[in-house]
Amino acid sequence: MNTPEPAPSDTELRSWLRARVAHYAQLDAAAIDTTATLTTYGLDSVYALILCGDIEDHLGLALEPTVAWDHPTIDALAGHLEETLAQTSPSGESR
Amino acid sequence: MIDSTGSRDAPAAAAIADLERRFGDPWDPGNPTGHAAVLAADEAGEMLAAGERLLDDYGLNAEFVPPELGGRLTRLDHLIEVLRVVFRHDPCLGLGYGASSLIPAVNVWTAGDERQRRRMADVLLAGGRAVSGYHELAHGNDFARAEFSALPGDDGRLRLNGRKEVIANARRAEAMVLFARTSPAPGSRSHSQLFVEKADLPPGAPIHLPRFHSAGMRGVQLGGLEFRDCPVPADAVLGAPGLGVETALRSFQITRTALPAMTAGILETGLEVTARFAEERVLYGRSLAEMPYIRSILADAFTDLLICDCLATVTARSVHLLPGETSLYASAAKYFVATLLMDAMDALSRVLGAQFYLRDGGYGIFQKHLRDLAPAGFGHTARVACLSTVLPQLPRLARKGWLDDTQPPAEAFRLGADLPPLPFERLSVGSGGRDSLSASLTAALGSPELDGELRHLVSVIAAEQADLRRECAALTPVDLSVAARPEALRLAARYAAVLAAVACVNVWLHNRDRHDAFLGEPHWAVAALGRIAERVGRDPGQRSPHITERLSAEVLVRHRDRRGFGLSNRPLQ
């Protein structure tokens, strides 16, 4: 998968999420607003579940399958995942 | 517990025999719960009153209530067996007295608090009825688009507004579970279920819509509910607000598993009527039952029933044993079992010829059961919606889950074996990329117990499984949504077929100690895997004529001995 050029404020995780959302929405990553809800791009409950699976495999984490229902924007999701990663890794590093 | 017949579930067998005795001989024209009475009620568009009384006396509602609340809902496989007896005799009772209360009840057991669980149990144990209001005609299975709303009023109470349509027992229900929008926000956290008791509603609410008239299940009173600014307490919400979609997707795993499995009772009656007809009817100087063509139809329909039983039973046992994976299995089973049941009844109708079309006479019960079966295809989640639940899970399985050979517990396949309690709280909206049932196909292929013919067929199914993995890995994002191409949905259907084959071969392998000679023979498993291979377009190879002969002979023997045609091979009344 092509990773788009990250915006200066993007973390690696955020830009990965952006690329996944762009993939499912079949849009250019640059067109994806990280503050918009996934439903803005036509990604319904089903895509949110698929995205959760992708995240689990990417980060090696076990998540609630509904994580993207509860954190429905890329920013919210990234924030939640960074927090989860910080709690699970003793050094507090995120990937 | 293993009794002298090798059955591990003697208490359930006793309860089922008791229920059979109460229904009595369906062919006795004077029996108030026999076929003649069932047909008369259907013609009148009414529920069979004597049947409702029978089920009141039996305390059927207790089957829907968990033991800690005073009921008998300990095991899904037992629930299915009991309700299947009801469906065999009268599908209208099965749906109108059974399933329609079960669906809302399971929602409450899955998401309700202590008070709500207690109240639902009290209503049911007192013989009351519950209904679930999910459906709105305009939105079908797209229930996240439901317009029915429950938004806070100025006094802190919620206000119900909108309609729920085509609901069994709408007029007669003491309790209801209503699916409502509780937030205007988009997304999957904007709906909730509400547990509402009729006694708590203001006078005049709800407004009852006129009865809907249906082609089958004609006795079931289908109605509709309309609410206009109807206040209900804020604590009517099941669980926390916003959990509605999640609660539905979790609790439906139980009901999507149970309903088609119970409905298999309809095919059992279909087989019985057809066997009876084939033995009685003489054409060209011989009975139909002696004609190879007729025997092959009987054998195939019987095989399909056994396939349904294997898949449904393994899925039901998996709800207890593998609750994290059942989001996948329940929808696959709902699709496949409903499809097989309808196809098999259709095939049997051709044996009956004109008799399947007549609403009276000795075989009139067949056309009623055939009409009553149709809702299995669209009721409580249409088959295509079930495929749409399975499909988006397949690419991840192809990438990961199907490469993991973690095996399911053998108890998933052992008929009647002990099970842990129903884990309502552990049902999950996704399978987490796990599918241990499918992993058991390769393990089965390695079993030394498979003989040549069965081994060959398992390898045919394994080839199908390998193709599926390759094709599912190549699915594009657009194919995971409602815009999926028919070929993509077909992958989900093929997955369900493979899962059915996995269930069949493992049920055969794991129940050879049951002292059921027929079950221990490989014939039925060979026939089952052959039928499934054909269904997915694979060549099963030439089937030995003795297989068809063995299966059709079994149908006729069970018919003469008054035994059921399912896996359990139980004596009937």
Contacts between the chains, C-beta under 8 A, distances in Angstrom:
chain1	res1	chain2	res2	distance
A	23	B	477	6.1
A	24	B	477	4.7
A	24	B	480	8.0
A	26	B	477	6.4
A	26	B	478	6.8
A	37	B	186	6.2
A	37	B	187	6.2
A	38	B	187	7.8
A	39	B	186	4.3
A	39	B	187	5.5
A	44	B	144	7.4
A	44	B	188	7.6
A	44	B	481	7.5
A	45	B	144	6.4
A	45	B	187	7.8
A	45	B	188	4.1
A	45	B	245	6.2
A	46	B	388	7.6
A	46	B	392	5.1
A	46	B	480	6.8
A	46	B	481	6.4
A	47	B	392	7.7
A	47	B	477	8.0
A	47	B	480	7.3
A	47	B	481	7.1
A	48	B	188	6.5
A	49	B	392	6.8
A	49	B	429	6.5
A	49	B	430	5.1
A	50	B	392	5.3
A	50	B	395	7.8
A	50	B	396	7.4
A	50	B	480	6.2
A	52	B	430	6.9
A	53	B	393	8.0
A	53	B	396	4.6
A	53	B	430	6.9
A	53	B	432	7.7
A	53	B	433	5.7
A	54	B	396	7.8
A	56	B	432	7.4
A	56	B	433	7.2
A	57	B	396	7.2
A	57	B	399	7.5
A	57	B	400	6.4
A	57	B	433	7.2
A	62	B	432	7.3
A	65	B	428	6.0
A	65	B	429	5.0
A	65	B	430	3.6
A	65	B	432	7.0
A	66	B	188	7.3
A	66	B	246	5.8
A	66	B	429	6.1
A	69	B	187	6.4
A	69	B	188	4.2
A	69	B	189	5.4
A	69	B	245	7.7
A	69	B	246	7.5
A	70	B	189	6.7
A	72	B	187	5.1
A	72	B	189	7.9
